[in-house]
Amino acid sequence: MGSSSFDLDTNTCINTPQFNKIFGFEPGQANDNAAWSKLLHPFDREAILSSLANCMEQGIGYDRDYRIIRNGEIRWIRGIAQAEKDPSGKVIRISRVEIDITDRKNTEEQINNKNEQLEKLNSEKDKFFSIIAHDLRGPFNGFLGLTQIMAEQLTSLTLVELQEISKGMNKSAKNLFSLLNNLLEWSRMQRGSISFEPKPIPLLPFVNTTLQPTIDTANTKGIGVNILVPENINVFADENMLSSTISNLASNAIKFTPKGGSVSLSAKSTADGPVEFSIQDTGIGMDPETLDNMFKLDVSISRKGTEGEPSTGLGLLLCKDFIDRHGGKIWAESEEGKGSTFYFTLPAKASRIAT
């Protein structure tokens, strides 16, 4: 905090050392308001000079915040001014107190930014849970409908009909389990309650083991699965997160690929270090809008698979969170009727994961 006294009769300033320090003046450099006014930020110049003019001419004091540019740096100042008058009412002297409030303003800006981020995140989560609630109704309605038929018509149903109802119930139960499992995993990730223990992983045997249940599903649907991973590639990753990511992306590829199609998972080392994965399918593909909203929390991308399988997009959000945790990237390329390819990167070495 510094102060200055400006004598209107002599047009001179007497500044304290603290005042000179705030504005970067050498002792004796600023003997009037000219040097100070040159520092004023263009957006604040007119307002603060107008306030000072009113103080000089009419004796109206002010208390306001403004910015200066000092050595290329923007600083926030709180300026307080009062006028001293002679017996006739003429303003003869202006006393000013200037306080550097840059740190306070920066803190306020950070808090405001955090508040905006929290409001945006809360809004996105509200929309997200609304989407999930809507998507849960489908499997539950199917499950409830089938159990109602059994409760009301059990004695009149044939063995073949009971078998079909049982298949439908099993399918609905699997869909519900998959959705709830992803929802629980995602919520744990958001709370930071999922452990993160990356370590070196030989990729080919890990992928073979991880994809076995998915391959069984693909065989049932008549879809071929190709694993194109070189034997000598390792990644540095958390086993559970990597397994979940591969399983989710491969399952999605199978879900949107018609019978007779194929899904291929490949991996390669890149020049700048990370390992790049790709999961390519010959499925129905996506329109540009779906592709653009693929990893957004507050946008529903629910759509049916080629055999009516439900999809909420929650698994993709989970994959993104897992890949982000490793410091990697995830993206997709697709065209309607020509299939989709999902890519993600993971570090090959521990040093590539940010702490």
Secondary structure, 3 states (H helix, E strand, C coil): CEEEEEECCCCEEEECHHHHHHHCCCCCCCCCCHHHHHCECHHHHHHHHHHHHHHHHHCCCEEEEEEEEECCEEEEEEEEEEEEECCCCCEEEEEEEEEECHHHHHHHHHHHHHHHHHHHHHHHHHHHHHHHHHHHHHHHHHHHHHHHHHHHHHHHCCHHHHHHHHHHHHHHHHHHHHHHHHHHHHHHHHHCCCCCCCEEEEHHHHHHHHHHHHHHHHHHHCCEEEEECCCCCEEEECHHHHHHHHHHHHHHHHHCCCCCCEEEEEEEECCCCCEEEEEEECCCCCCHHHHHCCCCCCCCCCCCCCCCCCCCCHHHHHHHHHHHHCCCCEEEEECCCCCEEEEEEECCCHHHCCC
